């Protein structure tokens, strides 16, 4: 994920050094929901165990917003988290929990965490060294705990999807934060030490870093295995890439892959060969994730322009198709992704890439494919000179997203979501994220909707909240008061209305599977006024 100026044709990334660039046994978990221990008193109730009509709480149709809401939690250069490298385990955990507090306060339902920022890992991996952005060391030292397990468990306790964010081909970051191109600084077991034929250094000079060569099939298979290790070992909800495949162009330099092109080019032009290498990675990851855990979502957040003009968008900026060999439209058309999150980091009316013109192109591109469209929102740009000095810009963009049927937003990055520059985040939260939301149903993934749950009792806590005893199967639950969604939770957490009205009301519960398929609605459970 990249903090970037509006558009640069050939030097988009050259001046930005601190930017970076995401085994269950079955598809459904069943559990009984029981309230947690809390100070409580019985609540007068009027139960109504009548037959249930799907989609209604009694006679009232239920309604809930359906959109993904998330933020990128960036670890490279410690942009968001951890606040600095080498912190003790307790401090790292405390900071992460505060980021989850931010997500919950914003009514988000997903978080995208940078777990492989540059050929490294935030989990004990047999394929990659520990990330120095966690440990503070480049030697692969073990921090003695498992951040991935902790992160996923805590996210799920708050009913946040956890999308593991990976950079496939970056092997290092420039010095001094990373090893740069200095092999002596690599961890002893770093794969680019053992496989020099996989290794490419680019660009020359102080900003150089090491890459896994996308043109070497064995290197591609290795980076796939490294990422899929995390999918196999952990209960991730999604696998997520950003826009870093082949590196963005540097003035006067081409990516030095002559050896692999000579060996594997097969008579193609270099550009077509590079695009096919990236296509192969995307296609194979899609296939392998589906074989391993068919419920795990696969998505990519590419640069916002595929191509300019013609079949492309009405733009005049850098083209991902030609500059970084990312044929994003093909990924969508072929169905190799479950979702795509184009980074539309420009304002409405910006000349080279007008948000109001690029967005319709993406909406048209995904139409009929089954691939869900989320938009990468540029919270980080709020407060810049010009149009970004208007705190209403993101709100206007999100209104356009609604008009074009966008399935959600991901905000870059967490730090700006927390800091609320110019009050812009508070503005769009009030207008777009004021209530909880269910994740959009992903029809292309396995569907195992649970049976209707049942609410059997309720108690009022010391803080005025209502907590319900319920029976439900599924991965998560949704609680309705009348026809409106009031709260959601992961399986095993207490079903709660945190702010019930004094006058009481009728409550209904539903359960959901991992693909967003909702059960029939429970019979109403009426709570008398307090």
Rosetta blueprint (number, residue, H / E / L):
1 X L
2 X L
3 X L
4 X L
5 X L
6 X L
7 X L
8 X L
9 X L
10 X L
11 X L
12 X L
13 X L
14 X L
15 X L
16 X L
17 X L
18 X L
19 X L
20 X L
21 X L
22 X L
23 X L
24 X L
25 X L
26 X L
27 X L
28 X L
29 X L
30 X E
31 X E
32 X E
33 X E
34 X L
35 X L
36 X L
37 X L
38 X L
39 X L
40 X E
41 X E
42 X E
43 X L
44 X L
45 X E
46 X E
47 X E
48 X L
49 X L
50 X L
51 X L
52 X L
53 X L
54 X L
55 X L
56 X E
57 X E
58 X L
59 X L
60 X E
61 X E
62 X L
63 X E
64 X L
65 X E
66 X E
67 X L
68 X E
69 X E
70 X E
71 X E
72 X E
73 X E
74 X L
75 X L
76 X H
77 X H
78 X H
79 X L
80 X L
81 X L
82 X L
83 X L
84 X L
85 X L
86 X L
87 X L
88 X L
89 X H
90 X H
91 X H
92 X H
93 X H
94 X H
95 X H
96 X H
97 X H
98 X H
99 X H
100 X H
101 X H
102 X H
103 X H
104 X H
105 X H
106 X L
107 X L
108 X L
109 X L
110 X E
111 X E
112 X E
113 X E
114 X E
115 X E
116 X E
117 X L
118 X L
119 X L
120 X E
121 X E
122 X L
123 X L
124 X L
125 X L
126 X L
127 X L
128 X L
129 X E
130 X E
131 X L
132 X H
133 X H
134 X H
135 X H
136 X L
137 X L
138 X L
139 X L
140 X L
141 X L
142 X L
143 X L
144 X L
145 X L
146 X L
147 X H
148 X H
149 X H
150 X H
151 X H
152 X H
153 X H
154 X H
155 X H
156 X H
157 X H
158 X L
159 X L
160 X L
161 X E
162 X E
163 X E
164 X E
165 X E
166 X E
167 X L
168 X L
169 X L
170 X E
171 X L
172 X L
173 X L
174 X L
175 X L
176 X L
177 X L
178 X L
179 X L
180 X L
181 X L
182 X L
183 X H
184 X H
185 X H
186 X L
187 X L
188 X L
189 X L
190 X L
191 X H
192 X H
193 X H
194 X H
195 X L
196 X H
197 X H
198 X H
199 X E
200 X E
201 X E
202 X E
203 X L
204 X L
205 X L
206 X L
207 X L
208 X L
209 X E
210 X E
211 X E
212 X E
213 X L
214 X L
215 X L
216 X L
217 X H
218 X H
219 X H
220 X H
221 X H
222 X H
223 X H
224 X H
225 X H
226 X H
227 X H
228 X H
229 X H
230 X H
231 X H
232 X H
233 X H
234 X L
235 X L
236 X L
237 X L
238 X E
239 X E
240 X E
241 X E
242 X L
243 X L
244 X L
245 X L
246 X L
247 X L
248 X L
249 X L
250 X E
251 X L
252 X L
253 X E
254 X L
255 X L
256 X L
257 X L
258 X H
259 X H
260 X H
261 X H
262 X H
263 X H
264 X H
265 X L
266 X L
267 X L
268 X L
269 X L
270 X H
271 X H
272 X H
273 X H
274 X H
275 X H
276 X H
277 X H
278 X H
279 X H
280 X H
281 X H
282 X H
283 X H
284 X H
285 X H
286 X H
287 X H
288 X H
289 X H
290 X H
291 X H
292 X H
293 X L
294 X L
295 X L
296 X L
297 X E
298 X E
299 X E
300 X E
301 X L
302 X L
303 X E
304 X L
305 X L
306 X L
307 X L
308 X E
309 X L
310 X L
311 X L
312 X L
313 X E
314 X L
315 X L
316 X L
317 X L
318 X L
319 X L
320 X H
321 X H
322 X H
323 X H
324 X L
325 X L
326 X L
327 X L
328 X H
329 X H
330 X H
331 X H
332 X H
333 X H
334 X L
335 X L
336 X L
337 X L
338 X L
339 X E
340 X E
341 X E
342 X E
343 X E
344 X L
345 X L
346 X L
347 X L
348 X L
349 X L
350 X L
351 X L
352 X L
353 X L
354 X L
355 X H
356 X H
357 X H
358 X H
359 X H
360 X H
361 X H
362 X H
363 X H
364 X H
365 X H
366 X H
367 X L
368 X L
369 X L
370 X L
371 X L
372 X E
373 X E
374 X E
375 X E
376 X E
377 X E
378 X L
379 X H
380 X H
381 X H
382 X L
383 X L
384 X L
385 X L
386 X H
387 X H
388 X H
389 X H
390 X L
391 X L
392 X L
393 X H
394 X H
395 X H
396 X H
397 X H
398 X H
399 X H
400 X H
401 X H
402 X H
403 X H
404 X L
405 X L
406 X L
407 X L
408 X E
409 X E
410 X E
411 X E
412 X L
413 X L
414 X H
415 X H
416 X H
417 X H
418 X H
419 X H
420 X L
421 X H
422 X H
423 X H
424 X H
425 X H
426 X H
427 X H
428 X H
429 X H
430 X H
431 X H
432 X H
433 X L
434 X L
435 X L
436 X L
437 X E
438 X E
439 X L
440 X L
441 X L
442 X L
443 X L
444 X L
445 X L
446 X L
447 X L
448 X L
449 X L
450 X L
451 X L
452 X L
453 X L
454 X E
455 X E
456 X E
457 X E
458 X E
459 X E
460 X E
461 X E
462 X L
463 X L
464 X L
465 X L
466 X E
467 X E
468 X E
469 X E
470 X E
471 X E
472 X E
473 X E
474 X L
475 X L
476 X E
477 X E
478 X E
479 X E
480 X E
481 X E
482 X L
483 X L
484 X E
485 X E
486 X E
487 X E
488 X E
489 X E
490 X E
491 X L
492 X L
493 X L
494 X L
495 X E
496 X E
497 X E
498 X L
499 X L
500 X L
501 X L
502 X L
503 X L
504 X L
505 X E
506 X E
507 X E
508 X E
509 X E
510 X E
511 X E
512 X E
513 X L
514 X L
515 X L
516 X L
517 X L
518 X E
519 X L
520 X L
521 X L
522 X L
523 X L
524 X L
525 X E
526 X E
527 X E
528 X L
529 X L
530 X L
